[in-house]
Amino acid sequence: MSKILKPTFFLFIIITFFTACSNKNIQIQDLKTYSQNPKDYLKNESFKFKNQNIYNEKFYDKYFEVWNNPSIKISKRAASWGFLYKKKDIYLQNFSKASKQWFDKQIQNSNFKEFKSKLQKAITIKNSNIKVLPTKQMMFYNPYNAGEGFPFDYNQNSSIKINTPILISHLSKDKAWAFIKTSSFYGWIDIRDIAFVDEEFIKKFKTNTYAVAVKDKFNIYKNYFIENIQLGTIFPYEKDKFFIAAKKSNQKAFIKTININKENISLKPLKFNNKNLTKIAQELIKEQYGWGGILGFRDCSSFTQDFFSSFGIYLDRNSKQQIKNGKYYKIKNFTNKKKKEFILKNAKAFKSLIYLKGHIMLYIGNIKGEPLVMHNVWGVKTRVFLNKKGRNIIGKNIISSLEFGKELETYDDTNTVLDKVEGIIILDEK
């Protein structure tokens, strides 16, 4: 190399240095300032939910809706929204760009000429992933950009639990996937993860007495491993025997009965009180972040959904839909000071959600006038040299303020979480 170093070399070194800094993760101060034990926020108040029984009745209406009213009302265009990714720069799991031919193959296999042709009732026989396109392959925006790449697989629509009623619209051309409707979303599921149900099965399965898993990620067996159960999973039961759906060789469902340890399950709905709120919240705090339920972990809206399902309170699957599940107060155009004041005056601890586009949080109260939330979050937006965007990764469920990470030297204060808060949802005031 020449003894006189070129300016571009120095620029390369500087950019490399600051890029490395932008990817360095530092524990945010909120995790030290505010206790990460939910029990500490449930000490000084007696919690109850005045309309819990009404909510629980509506929960079952939604849960069994696809069996009770087996119809699909959305259009083919709305159902096939994932085809729009063909017009974007999408990278696959090996970080190579998806070709036109790759998308054409997925679109052809989607077989939407057969949309709504089956309308067949079915059930999940294991935990599964719901995909945007009928393939297990991953889809990313530019993985070299902050906030993209793993775990943000845009082919991961959601996850789904064992024992969930579904309605099949049609099958993929290769017969390996079923396009299904659930109580709150649509998508593709591996055909091996479901079984077809008839009216006899439905009659037996709908016992009108149900239990819910109140411990997260425990295994169930019957001579051999069956599934790793997530908190919020529903089990019909009779005479202390719990029902799970299984399938015969002809893909038809039948009921198995199993035993479950009492500490892992409770009759549904779990009573909404301090003891049970503590139990459920402590199960979910510090859980790893999982975009769309990837790898069996939760994102922001699946956390709030599962948190409330134990208490018989139904929430839809994504954050935007959840604003319809209670009384919504719009505060988008308030100043940040006014937002805090409104939240402190009107939000109800452990019964309210705070919404911003793409994210939702459980309001748990305040300390010294600072609203606090419990939420599963990927990270804090940062910016460094030449305004290069970065992320300080958190990647788990935490308790924080609405300005978590603001002490970071690289904190991006141009569009913060508090800036983006649009509203609050109060669940027992509908």
Protein Blocks (a to p, Z undefined) as FASTA:
>chain_A
ZZbdcfklmmmmmmmmmmmmmmpccddfklmmpccbfklmmmmpccddfklmmmmmmmmm
mmmmmmmmgcdfbdfklmmmmmmmmmpccddfkopacdfklmmmmmmmnopmmgoklopa
cddfbdcdddfbdcfbdcdddfkbghiajfbdfkbmbdcdehiacddfbdcfklpaccdd
dfkbccdddfklpccddfklmmmmmnopacddfbehiaddehiafbdcdehiacddeehi
acdddddfkopacdddddddfklpccddddddfklmmmmmmmmgopacdehhighiacfk
lmmmmmmmmnopacdfblklmmmmmccddfklpcfklmmmmmmmmpcghiaccddehiac
ddebdeehiacdddddfbdcdddehhiacdddfkpacdddfkehklpmklcfkbcfklmp
nbdcdfklZZ
